[in-house]
């Protein structure tokens, strides 16, 4: 394992305890000098970034980068990506949310094994959620028409949130959905087997492992979005450049989902408005890219 330089990239925003737990889960398993951590504080307004800087300023294996403005998910991560690439000469950059924790003692060893077998550019691990659920995976993108329909729904729901009518709409929608399923007019979605290995699928953005195959060609992920749709845009980039991605369920992490978003919004309606606004913008970009490719 000492033949490779690993850098864990953690984008921090507000939730100090989550980031500490994330870092501790790495350090407790990997004390080696070739395993480093870069934390990017996305201009947290609660002084948590400064606290992390003070916590780790004496640790040569950990760098805390304090941004002067909130750059969003992609641009914020790209600051750390470029640091890991240029300052630490990373062979693997493991980009994880700050509410993602290592729970596998041979995590890096399994990454090396998969890399030697497949020469992947990007690897996606299995994401274990609360109550021992596993995050769904998607084998391919939907059609342009599907995303256009999604966009119209997002715009409608965003408007209803702004005028305080979304809760009523949601109750009616859920009632009709249950009725359609009961009548056989609508089927529950068919889940993909999350315990099977796949290649060239849509990976989950909370944990992405970039090998040198990707690092030498790019300085991060597509940064034209503030939040959301990063997975789909990465899928398109990899396909366009004929680079392989792998979903490997033998490599896994735990995700304490939506921690930073919940801390940011402080209220269900505000969270829905925040999510809706960014999903609309990101979905517009995704549709544009799909139309270019078509």
Secondary structure as GFF3:
##gff-version 3
##sequence-region A 1 294
A	DSSP	beta_strand	6	12	.	.	.	ID=ss1
A	DSSP	alpha_helix	16	27	.	.	.	ID=ss2
A	DSSP	beta_strand	35	41	.	.	.	ID=ss3
A	DSSP	alpha_helix	48	56	.	.	.	ID=ss4
A	DSSP	beta_strand	62	66	.	.	.	ID=ss5
A	DSSP	alpha_helix	72	86	.	.	.	ID=ss6
A	DSSP	beta_strand	92	97	.	.	.	ID=ss7
A	DSSP	beta_strand	100	102	.	.	.	ID=ss8
A	DSSP	alpha_helix	107	118	.	.	.	ID=ss9
A	DSSP	beta_strand	122	128	.	.	.	ID=ss10
A	DSSP	three_ten_helix	130	132	.	.	.	ID=ss11
A	DSSP	alpha_helix	144	162	.	.	.	ID=ss12
A	DSSP	alpha_helix	166	182	.	.	.	ID=ss13
A	DSSP	beta_strand	198	199	.	.	.	ID=ss14
A	DSSP	beta_strand	207	211	.	.	.	ID=ss15
A	DSSP	alpha_helix	212	215	.	.	.	ID=ss16
A	DSSP	alpha_helix	230	240	.	.	.	ID=ss17
A	DSSP	beta_strand	245	255	.	.	.	ID=ss18
A	DSSP	alpha_helix	259	265	.	.	.	ID=ss19
A	DSSP	alpha_helix	268	293	.	.	.	ID=ss20
###
